[in-house]
Amino acid sequence: MSFNKPIQQGTVNTLNFSLQGATEVAGTFIVDGDSGFIFTPDQSLGYNQTYTIRVRSGGIRDLAGNSLTEDFVSSFTTTDVNPLPIITTISPSHGVIGMSVPALLQGTGLLDITSITIDGTGVTVNDLGTGDDTRHDVQFEIADSAPIGVRVVTATTPGGTATGSFEVIANPLPLDENFETGGPDWTIDKGVWEVGTPTAGPGSCYTGTQCAGTVLTGNYPTYADSRLISAPLPLPGVSGDEALHLRFWEWFNYTDNGTTWNDVGTNIGYYSGGWTRRDIDLTAYAGQTVLLAFYHYDNNDGGERTGWYIDDVEVIIIP
């Protein structure tokens, strides 16, 4: 609080100044120059509450001994501090040129989005205006002339800005599986793989609420030997410098190094440390119809763990 003249700091006290909410607010005074002071409450003020400042007449005095002739009274109402928004994922993470793609922003602090933009040319993003603090619905409109590549999506709220990435791709994905509909086109041999919401292992999927895992509620059994197998998948041909890649997110926890992809991938084992992205070159199989299988086995070493979890499986042509 500031005055138009230097004041006697000894007259600044709780008798001459008060801050009143539902009850009087206790606090401390700090000198602010020769004509003011700062009052700091001992505890944070309540949210959405009205407080009244009162400076008593005849109380705080200037150097000549003059004081206010009547009480000074002013009120204010507290509001919540706007949280900084964070975008953790955009699902789906990509779209094909010439397509309209509904998508979901996921994160925190997304309740009061005021604008959503995407950089580059050929792509617009429409705010569908639905969602809550952790999710927000948008729609990407991708023109036929849109350049291929990764774009930056920016969401703005009163608390700040958050960014995520969205990729424009040239051709439809031969495979794009996030397991949110239960993975009906996949088959499982010997019953170890499951599709659903994990309560063991990572405790949640990489995106959404459903993924595939080797027993979703605990450790895989001894002598486990099981495959999660896709439907027959016609892979497109490639030309020039194009490449055909399998990409997926995985989480795993094994006691040792196990066999997964005998022909087109590498072994995994031990612990992934979290969800990580795997990228496997399938260019040698372009133009063929194949089955893709995630192969898990246990060698009966007595150290069964939570195993392997898979989410967001896709096959994509990379120009």
C-alpha positions as CSV (number, residue, x, y, z in Angstrom):
1,M,0.0,0.0,0.0
2,S,1.3,3.4,-1.0
3,F,0.6,6.9,0.4
4,N,1.3,10.3,-1.2
5,K,3.7,11.4,1.6
6,P,6.3,9.7,3.7
7,I,4.7,7.9,6.7
8,Q,5.7,7.0,10.2
9,Q,6.4,3.3,9.9
10,G,5.8,2.8,13.6
11,T,2.1,3.6,12.9
12,V,1.7,0.6,10.5
13,N,0.2,-2.2,12.5
14,T,-2.8,-4.5,12.7
15,L,-4.7,-1.9,14.7
16,N,-4.6,0.6,11.8
17,F,-4.6,-1.8,8.9
18,S,-6.7,-5.0,8.4
19,L,-7.5,-7.5,5.7
20,Q,-10.8,-9.2,6.3
21,G,-12.3,-12.2,4.6
22,A,-14.6,-14.7,6.4
23,T,-12.2,-13.9,9.3
24,E,-9.4,-11.4,9.7
25,V,-6.3,-12.4,7.9
26,A,-3.1,-12.5,9.9
27,G,0.2,-11.5,8.2
28,T,3.4,-9.4,8.4
29,F,4.3,-5.9,7.3
30,I,7.4,-5.0,5.3
31,V,8.5,-1.4,4.7
32,D,8.2,-0.4,1.0
33,G,10.2,2.9,0.6
34,D,9.4,5.8,2.9
35,S,5.8,6.1,1.9
36,G,4.4,2.6,1.8
37,F,4.4,-1.0,3.1
38,I,3.6,-4.5,1.9
39,F,1.3,-6.8,3.8
40,T,2.0,-10.5,3.3
41,P,-0.7,-13.0,4.6
42,D,0.6,-15.9,6.7
43,Q,-1.4,-18.3,4.6
44,S,-2.6,-18.3,1.0
45,L,-5.9,-16.6,0.4
46,G,-8.9,-18.7,-0.5
47,Y,-10.1,-19.2,-4.1
48,N,-13.1,-17.2,-5.3
49,Q,-13.5,-15.2,-2.0
50,T,-14.0,-11.5,-1.4
51,Y,-11.6,-9.7,0.9
52,T,-11.8,-6.2,2.3
53,I,-8.9,-3.8,3.1
54,R,-9.5,-1.3,5.8
55,V,-7.1,1.6,6.8
56,R,-8.4,3.2,10.0
57,S,-8.8,6.9,10.2
58,G,-6.5,8.6,12.7
59,G,-4.2,5.6,12.5
60,I,-1.3,5.7,10.0
61,R,0.4,9.1,10.1
62,D,2.7,11.1,8.0
63,L,5.9,12.7,9.3
64,A,4.0,15.8,10.4
65,G,1.5,13.7,12.4
66,N,-1.4,14.0,10.0
67,S,-3.7,11.0,9.4
68,L,-6.7,10.0,7.3
69,T,-9.9,11.8,8.3
70,E,-12.0,8.8,7.5
71,D,-11.5,5.1,7.0
72,F,-10.2,3.9,3.6
73,V,-12.0,0.7,2.4
74,S,-11.4,-1.3,-0.7
75,S,-12.4,-4.9,-1.7
76,F,-11.2,-7.5,-4.2
77,T,-12.1,-11.1,-5.1
78,T,-9.6,-13.8,-5.7
79,T,-9.5,-16.0,-8.8
80,D,-7.7,-19.3,-9.6
81,V,-4.2,-19.1,-11.2
82,N,-4.4,-20.4,-14.8
83,P,-2.3,-23.6,-15.1
84,L,0.3,-23.9,-17.8
85,P,-1.1,-26.2,-20.5
86,I,0.8,-29.4,-21.6
87,I,0.2,-31.6,-24.6
88,T,1.5,-35.1,-24.1
89,T,0.1,-36.8,-27.2
90,I,-2.0,-36.1,-30.3
91,S,-3.9,-39.2,-31.4
92,P,-3.8,-40.1,-34.2
93,S,-0.3,-38.7,-34.6
94,H,-0.6,-38.5,-38.4
95,G,-2.9,-37.9,-41.3
96,V,-2.9,-38.6,-45.1
97,I,-2.9,-35.8,-47.6
98,G,-6.4,-35.0,-48.9
99,M,-8.1,-36.3,-45.7
100,S,-10.1,-34.9,-42.8
101,V,-8.7,-36.3,-39.6
102,P,-10.6,-36.1,-36.2
103,A,-8.0,-36.1,-33.5
104,L,-7.6,-35.8,-29.7
105,L,-5.2,-33.6,-27.8
106,Q,-4.2,-35.2,-24.5
107,G,-2.4,-33.6,-21.6
108,T,-3.2,-31.2,-18.8
109,G,-4.5,-27.7,-18.5
110,L,-6.5,-28.0,-21.7
111,L,-9.9,-26.8,-20.4
112,D,-9.9,-23.2,-21.5
113,I,-8.2,-23.3,-24.9
114,T,-8.6,-20.0,-26.7
115,S,-6.9,-20.9,-30.0
116,I,-5.3,-23.9,-31.8
117,T,-2.9,-23.4,-34.7
118,I,-0.6,-25.6,-36.9
119,D,2.5,-24.4,-38.7
120,G,3.3,-24.8,-42.3
121,T,1.0,-24.8,-45.3
122,G,-1.8,-27.0,-46.6
123,V,-3.1,-28.0,-43.2
124,T,-5.7,-26.3,-41.0
125,V,-6.9,-27.4,-37.6
126,N,-10.4,-26.8,-36.4
127,D,-11.3,-26.5,-32.7
128,L,-14.3,-28.7,-32.1
129,G,-14.8,-27.1,-28.7
130,T,-15.3,-30.3,-26.7
131,G,-13.2,-31.8,-24.0
132,D,-12.0,-31.2,-20.5
133,D,-8.8,-30.4,-18.6
134,T,-7.0,-33.5,-19.9
135,R,-8.4,-33.9,-23.5
136,H,-9.6,-31.7,-26.3
137,D,-11.2,-32.6,-29.6
138,V,-9.9,-31.1,-32.9
139,Q,-10.1,-31.9,-36.6
140,F,-7.2,-31.6,-39.1
141,E,-8.1,-30.7,-42.7
142,I,-5.2,-31.8,-45.0
143,A,-5.2,-30.4,-48.5
144,D,-4.1,-32.4,-51.5
145,S,-1.2,-30.0,-51.9
146,A,0.0,-30.3,-48.3
147,P,3.8,-31.0,-48.0
148,I,4.7,-34.2,-46.3
149,G,6.3,-33.9,-42.9
150,V,5.9,-33.2,-39.2
151,R,4.0,-30.0,-38.1
152,V,3.9,-28.2,-34.8
153,V,0.5,-27.8,-33.2
154,T,0.1,-25.0,-30.7
155,A,-2.7,-24.7,-28.2
156,T,-3.1,-21.4,-26.3
157,T,-4.9,-20.9,-23.0
158,P,-4.9,-18.1,-20.4
159,G,-2.1,-20.0,-18.7
160,G,0.2,-20.1,-21.7
161,T,0.9,-22.2,-24.7
162,A,1.6,-25.9,-25.3
163,T,2.9,-27.7,-28.4
164,G,2.6,-31.2,-29.9
165,S,3.4,-32.7,-33.3
166,F,1.2,-34.0,-36.1
167,E,2.7,-35.7,-39.2
168,V,1.4,-35.4,-42.8
169,I,2.0,-38.6,-44.8
170,A,1.7,-39.3,-48.5
171,N,-0.1,-42.7,-48.6
172,P,-2.7,-44.5,-46.5
173,L,-1.2,-46.6,-43.8
174,P,-1.3,-50.3,-44.7
175,L,-1.6,-50.9,-40.9
176,D,-2.8,-48.4,-38.2
177,E,-3.8,-50.2,-35.0
178,N,-4.2,-48.5,-31.6
179,F,-6.3,-51.4,-30.1
180,E,-9.0,-49.0,-28.9
181,T,-11.7,-51.2,-30.5
182,G,-10.2,-54.3,-29.0
183,G,-8.0,-55.4,-31.9
184,P,-10.7,-57.6,-33.6
185,D,-8.4,-58.3,-36.6
186,W,-5.7,-59.8,-34.5
187,T,-5.4,-63.4,-33.4
188,I,-3.6,-64.8,-30.3
189,D,-2.1,-68.3,-30.1
190,K,-1.7,-70.0,-26.7
191,G,-3.6,-67.3,-24.8
192,V,-0.8,-65.2,-23.3
193,W,-1.4,-62.0,-25.2
194,E,-4.4,-59.9,-24.2
195,V,-6.0,-56.7,-25.5
196,G,-7.4,-54.2,-22.9
197,T,-6.5,-51.9,-20.1
198,P,-3.3,-52.9,-18.2
199,T,-3.2,-52.8,-14.4
200,A,0.3,-54.4,-14.4
201,G,3.4,-53.6,-16.4
202,P,3.3,-50.0,-17.5
203,G,-0.1,-49.5,-15.7
204,S,-1.5,-47.6,-18.7
205,C,-1.3,-47.6,-22.5
206,Y,1.0,-45.3,-24.5
207,T,-2.1,-43.6,-25.9
208,G,-5.8,-44.2,-25.2
209,T,-7.1,-46.8,-22.8
210,Q,-6.4,-50.1,-24.6
211,C,-3.3,-51.9,-25.8
212,A,-1.9,-55.4,-26.2
213,G,0.2,-57.1,-23.4
214,T,1.4,-60.5,-22.2
215,V,-1.3,-60.8,-19.4
216,L,-2.7,-57.3,-18.5
217,T,-3.1,-58.0,-14.8
218,G,0.2,-59.6,-13.8
219,N,3.2,-61.7,-14.8
220,Y,3.2,-64.0,-17.8
221,P,3.1,-67.7,-16.9
222,T,6.0,-70.2,-17.0
223,Y,6.7,-71.9,-20.3
224,A,4.9,-69.1,-22.1
225,D,5.2,-69.3,-25.9
226,S,2.7,-67.0,-27.6
227,R,2.2,-64.8,-30.7
228,L,0.0,-61.8,-31.3
229,I,-0.7,-62.1,-35.0
230,S,-2.1,-59.6,-37.5
231,A,-4.7,-60.3,-40.2
232,P,-3.1,-60.9,-43.7
233,L,-1.6,-57.6,-44.6
234,P,-1.1,-56.6,-48.3
235,L,2.0,-54.4,-48.2
236,P,2.2,-51.7,-51.0
237,G,5.1,-51.5,-53.4
238,V,7.8,-48.8,-53.1
239,S,9.8,-47.0,-55.7
240,G,12.9,-44.8,-55.8
241,D,14.1,-43.9,-52.3
242,E,10.9,-44.9,-50.6
243,A,11.1,-47.3,-47.7
244,L,8.4,-49.4,-45.9
245,H,8.7,-49.3,-42.1
246,L,6.9,-51.0,-39.2
247,R,6.6,-48.7,-36.2
248,F,5.1,-49.3,-32.8
249,W,5.5,-48.3,-29.1
250,E,6.6,-50.9,-26.6
251,W,7.1,-51.5,-22.9
252,F,8.8,-54.6,-21.6
253,N,10.2,-56.2,-18.4
254,Y,12.0,-59.5,-18.7
255,T,14.6,-61.3,-16.5
256,D,16.9,-61.8,-19.5
257,N,17.2,-61.4,-23.2
258,G,14.2,-63.0,-25.1
259,T,13.4,-63.7,-28.7
260,T,10.8,-61.5,-30.4
261,W,11.4,-60.9,-34.1
262,N,13.3,-63.7,-35.6
263,D,13.3,-62.4,-39.2
264,V,12.8,-58.6,-39.3
265,G,13.6,-57.3,-35.9
266,T,16.0,-57.7,-32.9
267,N,15.7,-59.4,-29.6
268,I,14.5,-57.5,-26.5
269,G,15.1,-58.2,-22.9
270,Y,15.4,-56.9,-19.3
271,Y,13.5,-53.6,-18.9
272,S,12.7,-50.9,-21.4
273,G,12.6,-48.1,-18.8
274,G,9.2,-46.9,-20.1
275,W,7.3,-46.7,-23.4
276,T,9.8,-46.6,-26.3
277,R,9.3,-46.5,-30.0
278,R,10.5,-49.3,-32.3
279,D,11.1,-48.8,-36.0
280,I,11.7,-51.8,-38.3
281,D,12.5,-51.7,-42.0
282,L,10.1,-53.9,-44.0
283,T,11.1,-52.6,-47.4
284,A,12.3,-56.1,-48.4
285,Y,8.7,-57.3,-48.1
286,A,7.1,-54.5,-50.1
287,G,4.4,-55.8,-52.6
288,Q,3.9,-59.0,-50.6
289,T,1.0,-60.1,-48.4
290,V,2.4,-60.9,-44.9
291,L,1.4,-61.7,-41.4
292,L,3.0,-59.7,-38.6
293,A,3.5,-61.4,-35.2
294,F,4.8,-60.2,-31.9
295,Y,6.4,-63.3,-30.5
296,H,6.9,-63.8,-26.7
297,Y,8.4,-66.8,-25.0
298,D,9.5,-67.8,-21.5
299,N,12.5,-70.1,-21.0
300,N,11.4,-71.3,-17.6
301,D,14.3,-69.6,-15.7
302,G,12.0,-69.0,-12.7
303,G,12.0,-65.2,-13.1
304,E,8.6,-64.5,-14.8
305,R,7.9,-60.7,-15.1
306,T,5.2,-58.6,-16.5
307,G,6.5,-59.1,-20.1
308,W,5.7,-57.1,-23.2
309,Y,3.2,-54.4,-24.0
310,I,2.4,-53.0,-27.5
311,D,0.5,-49.9,-28.6
312,D,0.0,-47.8,-31.8
313,V,1.2,-50.2,-34.4
314,E,1.5,-48.9,-37.9
315,V,3.1,-49.6,-41.3
316,I,4.1,-46.5,-43.2
317,I,5.8,-45.5,-46.4
318,I,8.6,-43.2,-45.8
319,P,9.5,-41.0,-48.8
